[in-house]
Amino acid sequence: MKKISLLILTFLIFIMPHTVFATVNVEERTEDDLKIWDDIEVNENNLDNILNTPKVDEDEKIYDFADLFVEGEEEELFNFITDYIDEHNMDMVVVTIDDNNKSDAKEYAEDFYDYNYFGKGKNYDGILFLIDMDTREIYVTTTGNALLYYDDARIDGLLDAAYVYMTSGEYYQAAKAFVVRAERYATEGYSSSADDYYIDENGDLIEKKSINWLLTLGIPTALSSIMAYIFISKHKGIKLATEADEYLDIPGIQYGQFVDNFLTTYTSRTYIGSSSSGSGRSGGGISSSRGSSGRSHGGGGRRF
Amino acid sequence: MKTVNHKCPSCNANLNYDPKTKGWICEYCGGKFKLEDLKHNEENFKETKVKKTEKKDKETPIEMDEYQCQDCGAKIVADKNTAATFCVYCKNTAILKNRLSDKFAPSKVIPFTKTKEDAIEAFKAVGKGKFLMPKEFAAEKNIKELSAIYIPFWLYSCEMDSHIKGKGTRVSTWTTGNYRHTKTDTYHVERNAKFKFERIPIDGSVRFNDAIMNSIEPFNYDELCDFSPSYLSGFLAEKYDVESEEAKKISIERAKQSCYKVLNSKINYQGFLPELKTGEVKKEDIQYVLLPVWMVNIKYKDKLYTFAMNGQTGKMIGDIPYSKSKAFLFWILIFIVSALIIGLITYFV
């Protein structure tokens, strides 16, 4: 009996850290107390989204609903994340779920970020990484200034980094790879696409309008020169005749035998590279869309 | 040396050819005549012997001949190619008969149908649609000299056998896997045909620019009449100084180019490398004719411009100057308009 209770005790001690730390503290949300940022406009369309989004303690940063990480891992990850936040003044959140009550990973990720007190500065700058075990998708969503750091190419880079571990089930490594890669990008500064965009006072991504001077000056120079040449050449009326087409009796032409004898053939072969299907994303640029809260988000996901 | 003149059969006054009525009108008695009326008269021309003094002036290499005007007896000086001219004193037409006889006898002539007024109007209209032309260029006051000249032309007709030989290539490409294949088939190609050219006109006078004469082509040969010196009254005329052999060479070259063009159009290959091109004359004929041309000399801003009008069809040609400032403004305008459009497109797209 004693032996059995000891066994149970050691078993409990063994599993306790996992069960205790895996629990995420969730507060209650009610219609009267939604616990969201004041500037989010609540309407009948997004009320359900808000109520279905768990209200969490925004300082925890790691919300392991799917219970994928163990204690030591979470701590290590938490340290990475706080370093990132301090260094770059952008928020960073890692979420894992095994039950997605929204339509897809994208919606869950955006709602989770928007309906909790995440984000730095007036545009709620920050990045969120979601591992959705329900729809089997990893998703990265960016908000505010983070859109300028993480353009489409870098989002792909983040997904690449995490995806390698996702396929082999190393979820912690995946999350860590995401954080490390995100940190590296942020240290490198704005993405190469950032020059073409800016974030306006509402946190929306706006493409900078610019004139292509090479085309704007080059084409008209060529066009007006060609036009002037054509009109000026029409002024020249005196031309030496080189043929006698006008004096040729065309119906009177008697054709002889046409000869078309096949001589040789030659076939050459050129390597044109594999015609692999590229990803749907076009190179360069930043894509953004509006979440249910009305905020703009960048980001992207990948199924595993 | 003799000069011929055309006298009114009724009053013996001078008679000029009238392009409008295609006949001869006497300015004095108002009599109108047809060619047949004058033919008889022509036989009775008084032939005035004129002492021909070939002035071999060392300073002027141009050979000038002296003739005597039948009407006033004044001396008419004409260069060696002039066939019809005017007496500087009495303004009557002097036709230098020996310049129109024997080997210089034209077989046919197309009489003028366009008058001096037509030529002036045609010149005034050259600026039509040419908005880069200086505004004052096509003004009547710029016409320095206007002369109606029968210009000697050779009309060359021939049959030509033309042949083109060469290598033609057909190229097709397709893709399998990661490779693009390009297949080039080479063929030995030959095309030949018999061509017939009718009366290619070649300017028979060295003095007149060949390009100008080419540019007023074509003439309507339906209106070719048998030559009679009477057509020349009231006009200037030249005799040829380009020999028929020379004219043949030029015509054959032009004919060949037309043959090659036709044969090339029958070669339907993506690439063709000619190895042999021939044009062989089988049957030929050359005719000496006088064709009507209005020469219009323009002086504009101290520069001379030569315009010419086909005296039969009224086609007026010449190199029309363009105003540099107008061309620049035009350039700027197109530039600004297209830059605005393209600038806006690149800004918003």
Chai-1 contact restraints between the chains, C-beta under 6 A:
chainA,res_idxA,chainB,res_idxB,connection_type,confidence,min_distance_angstrom,max_distance_angstrom,comment,restraint_id
A,K209,B,Y347,contact,1.0,0.0,6.0,A-B,restraint_1
A,I211,B,G343,contact,1.0,0.0,6.0,A-B,restraint_2
A,I211,B,T346,contact,1.0,0.0,6.0,A-B,restraint_3
A,I211,B,Y347,contact,1.0,0.0,6.0,A-B,restraint_4
A,N212,B,T346,contact,1.0,0.0,6.0,A-B,restraint_5
A,L215,B,I342,contact,1.0,0.0,6.0,A-B,restraint_6
A,L215,B,T346,contact,1.0,0.0,6.0,A-B,restraint_7
A,T216,B,A339,contact,1.0,0.0,6.0,A-B,restraint_8
A,T216,B,I342,contact,1.0,0.0,6.0,A-B,restraint_9
A,T216,B,G343,contact,1.0,0.0,6.0,A-B,restraint_10
A,I219,B,I342,contact,1.0,0.0,6.0,A-B,restraint_11
A,P220,B,F335,contact,1.0,0.0,6.0,A-B,restraint_12
A,P220,B,S338,contact,1.0,0.0,6.0,A-B,restraint_13
A,P220,B,A339,contact,1.0,0.0,6.0,A-B,restraint_14
A,L223,B,S338,contact,1.0,0.0,6.0,A-B,restraint_15
A,S224,B,W331,contact,1.0,0.0,6.0,A-B,restraint_16
A,S224,B,I334,contact,1.0,0.0,6.0,A-B,restraint_17
A,S224,B,F335,contact,1.0,0.0,6.0,A-B,restraint_18
A,M227,B,I334,contact,1.0,0.0,6.0,A-B,restraint_19
A,A228,B,A327,contact,1.0,0.0,6.0,A-B,restraint_20
A,A228,B,F330,contact,1.0,0.0,6.0,A-B,restraint_21
A,A228,B,W331,contact,1.0,0.0,6.0,A-B,restraint_22
A,F231,B,L132,contact,1.0,0.0,6.0,A-B,restraint_23
A,I232,B,Y322,contact,1.0,0.0,6.0,A-B,restraint_24
A,H235,B,K130,contact,1.0,0.0,6.0,A-B,restraint_25
A,H235,B,I320,contact,1.0,0.0,6.0,A-B,restraint_26
A,H235,B,Y322,contact,1.0,0.0,6.0,A-B,restraint_27
A,K236,B,D319,contact,1.0,0.0,6.0,A-B,restraint_28
A,G237,B,I317,contact,1.0,0.0,6.0,A-B,restraint_29
A,G237,B,G318,contact,1.0,0.0,6.0,A-B,restraint_30
A,G237,B,D319,contact,1.0,0.0,6.0,A-B,restraint_31
A,I238,B,A211,contact,1.0,0.0,6.0,A-B,restraint_32
A,I238,B,I212,contact,1.0,0.0,6.0,A-B,restraint_33
A,I238,B,S215,contact,1.0,0.0,6.0,A-B,restraint_34
A,I238,B,D319,contact,1.0,0.0,6.0,A-B,restraint_35
A,K239,B,S215,contact,1.0,0.0,6.0,A-B,restraint_36
A,L240,B,A211,contact,1.0,0.0,6.0,A-B,restraint_37
A,L240,B,N214,contact,1.0,0.0,6.0,A-B,restraint_38
A,A241,B,N214,contact,1.0,0.0,6.0,A-B,restraint_39
A,T242,B,Q257,contact,1.0,0.0,6.0,A-B,restraint_40
A,E243,B,R254,contact,1.0,0.0,6.0,A-B,restraint_41
A,E243,B,Q257,contact,1.0,0.0,6.0,A-B,restraint_42
A,E243,B,S258,contact,1.0,0.0,6.0,A-B,restraint_43
A,A244,B,F197,contact,1.0,0.0,6.0,A-B,restraint_44
A,A244,B,I200,contact,1.0,0.0,6.0,A-B,restraint_45
A,A244,B,R254,contact,1.0,0.0,6.0,A-B,restraint_46
A,A244,B,A255,contact,1.0,0.0,6.0,A-B,restraint_47
A,A244,B,S258,contact,1.0,0.0,6.0,A-B,restraint_48
A,D245,B,S258,contact,1.0,0.0,6.0,A-B,restraint_49
A,E246,B,P218,contact,1.0,0.0,6.0,A-B,restraint_50
A,Y247,B,F197,contact,1.0,0.0,6.0,A-B,restraint_51
A,Y247,B,E198,contact,1.0,0.0,6.0,A-B,restraint_52
A,Y247,B,I200,contact,1.0,0.0,6.0,A-B,restraint_53
A,L248,B,F197,contact,1.0,0.0,6.0,A-B,restraint_54
A,L248,B,S258,contact,1.0,0.0,6.0,A-B,restraint_55
A,D249,B,K196,contact,1.0,0.0,6.0,A-B,restraint_56
A,G252,B,K196,contact,1.0,0.0,6.0,A-B,restraint_57
A,I253,B,A193,contact,1.0,0.0,6.0,A-B,restraint_58
A,I253,B,F195,contact,1.0,0.0,6.0,A-B,restraint_59
A,Q254,B,K194,contact,1.0,0.0,6.0,A-B,restraint_60
A,Y255,B,A193,contact,1.0,0.0,6.0,A-B,restraint_61
A,G256,B,N192,contact,1.0,0.0,6.0,A-B,restraint_62
A,G256,B,A193,contact,1.0,0.0,6.0,A-B,restraint_63
A,F258,B,R191,contact,1.0,0.0,6.0,A-B,restraint_64
A,V259,B,E190,contact,1.0,0.0,6.0,A-B,restraint_65
A,D260,B,Y187,contact,1.0,0.0,6.0,A-B,restraint_66
A,D260,B,V189,contact,1.0,0.0,6.0,A-B,restraint_67
A,N261,B,H188,contact,1.0,0.0,6.0,A-B,restraint_68
A,F262,B,Y187,contact,1.0,0.0,6.0,A-B,restraint_69
A,L263,B,T186,contact,1.0,0.0,6.0,A-B,restraint_70
A,L263,B,H188,contact,1.0,0.0,6.0,A-B,restraint_71
A,T264,B,T186,contact,1.0,0.0,6.0,A-B,restraint_72
A,T265,B,D185,contact,1.0,0.0,6.0,A-B,restraint_73
A,Y266,B,T184,contact,1.0,0.0,6.0,A-B,restraint_74
A,T267,B,H181,contact,1.0,0.0,6.0,A-B,restraint_75
A,T267,B,K183,contact,1.0,0.0,6.0,A-B,restraint_76
A,S268,B,T182,contact,1.0,0.0,6.0,A-B,restraint_77
A,R269,B,Y179,contact,1.0,0.0,6.0,A-B,restraint_78
A,R269,B,H181,contact,1.0,0.0,6.0,A-B,restraint_79
A,T270,B,R180,contact,1.0,0.0,6.0,A-B,restraint_80
A,Y271,B,N178,contact,1.0,0.0,6.0,A-B,restraint_81
A,I272,B,R180,contact,1.0,0.0,6.0,A-B,restraint_82
A,S274,B,N178,contact,1.0,0.0,6.0,A-B,restraint_83
